[in-house]
Amino acid sequence: MKDEPSERLDPRAKVVWRISAALNMIPLLAAGGFGSFALLRWADVSALLGILPALAVLALAVFSVFVAPGVRWRRWRYEIRPDEVDLQRGVWWVSRTLVPLARIQHVDTRQGPLQRRYGLSTVVFHTAAGANQIPELSTPIASEARDRIADLTREQDEL
Amino acid sequence: MSSEVGPLLRLHPAAMVIGALGTIRRSVSATILPGVVFLFSQGLSPWTIALVLAGLVVVAVLAALWGFLSWRATSYGVVGGSFRLRQGVFQKSERTIPLEHVQSVDTVQGIVQRAFGVYEVRVETAGGGASEPDASLPALSRAATEDLRRGIEGARREPVGAEEAPGPEVLRRLSTRDLLVAGATSGQIGVALSLLAVGSQVFDEFFSEAFFRNLVDSLAPNALIVALILIPTVALFAWLLAIAGTVLAHYGFTLSREGDFLYIKRGLLERREATIPLSRIQAVRVSEGFLRQPFGLASLRVESAGYGEDAGVSAAMVPLLPFDEVQALLREAAPEFAVSPTLKPLPRRALGRYVFRACVPALVLAAAGALVSFLVFDVAFGLLAVGLLPAFALYGWLRFRDAGWALEGDRLVVRSRALARVTAVAPRRRLQSRSVFQSPFQRRLRLATFGTEVASGAGGSSLSVTDLGSDDARYLAGALSARFDAQRNLRGSLP
């Protein structure tokens, strides 16, 4: 196994991840805030205990909006080699996945509304056991990666 | 009945009755509870009884008519290299499944089918999913079933040669005694218990709450004794239910092989015949259940690609056999999977992680229990759960001891324990992806988790080893690559 895959994701990935993490945190923040409010208002608990839910949720939000995207981006690497696709990712758990091109059944690119705004796309490739993806590549690079995987898969089939 | 060309065939006329009965059952089961409640609330006047009977007659007549119409609208056949099924009374549909996509032709014989001596035939597809659903024919005669089988499998077997196959060779039968043992050790008491729970809820509906209150009031002083009697009784009943379920499902179990196909026949009330093409088996798992391992018993399962919702038919290859005989059976049934190399154990430094992981539930239980009991009784009774720690630690040690892996030629062998000790075998060319996971704690100990996926049913199923040395994990990920394969082949082809 080689040391590390060579390619990185597009740097704009961090922005997209921050925004989507912030959007995801809104309901949780509301829940935490309401929890604290309820504790302080209706339950007879000390102020310190009462603000605990709100604080916990706030800490989680800060982590997932400001810290995690940077770490995730630095960790995320991929490489499309002639025989395998090599992926490395993970904030806490680092995972390294190798997918033989000969097992890939089809490959497509996807783009969510937020990604479209920043000109990013996700490459998704499917094997008989499920899908893997390379997220947040700039759209031209994603298309190139998709076509390259498709071509290499065809070559592998002919071997 | 020619299978190559010609018109499509009709189902056996029993399909009308089976279809009608199905319709009646569906409509009755949808209305039975509200219907009964309505009847009892109105009182049983002759007028309401007549009304209900009239309703039943109308339903029966409509169901019979519908059964006839759908029988007339349904036809099937093997035409020009594909299986075709035409059906639908109002909304006509025609399904075409290319023969090379057919995984197997399975039969199920329910009680109604047995009464008519016909079979429900299911044409299962490989890698189907939503785009290519399986086809089910509710009633075919024995001869028609055989014809269809020959039409479909004959086409697929063509390259083997036209001469007559030697006929299926029986590899394993299970006696009723085997099945009683299998049921008794299946550990499915939990399933049976939940069935009992559902049953008791239904029971509740029919008895008034007052009845139960009286019962509880009269029994309350002896609550302890009642509990002592009731709990073992329920457990025993559940256990018997699990045994009965196993015997019913697997009665007359026969595993046989003909050419590249395995056939499994089983069932007492509902006879099932399943086919597993050897070429579709992705992995084999030998499972030594918690209750079975002490007796040297195991069960055998296969992961097969393209088996959808009806996985139960094929997934259990042999429900019970002595562990010692597994390799001999596999050599005959699926030689590619017959390996039992010495497994490489995990490094000692992984033991601590296994024990810790096993103890977490006990610690959480103790903490939560302590908090609750402190709030309720002012005494931290919950801390007593700490007493469970040695048992959990022992479980962790067991899991550590049983985990291991080996690369035997082209095959990956992986063993782990949840409750049962499971040994999985998969050839390299079946692995869909390989991953190495590492948490910061694992990195500090130079450990990693290796996982790989094989296709199974509509999705995947994983084979993994937790906490092996990180070098070993990287070695496995590399050694199982296609490139490794190519290099070996190159070497192999040199003089």
Interface residues (C-beta under 8 A of the other chain):
Chain A: M1 D83 E84 G90 W92 W93 V94 S95 R96 T97 L98 V99 P100 L101 A102 R103 T127 A128 A129 G130 N132 Q156
Chain B: G127 A305 L431 Q432 S433 R434 S435 V436 F437 Q438 S439 P440 R443 E453 V454 A455 S456 G459 G460 S461 R474 Y475 A477 G478 S481 A482 R483 A486
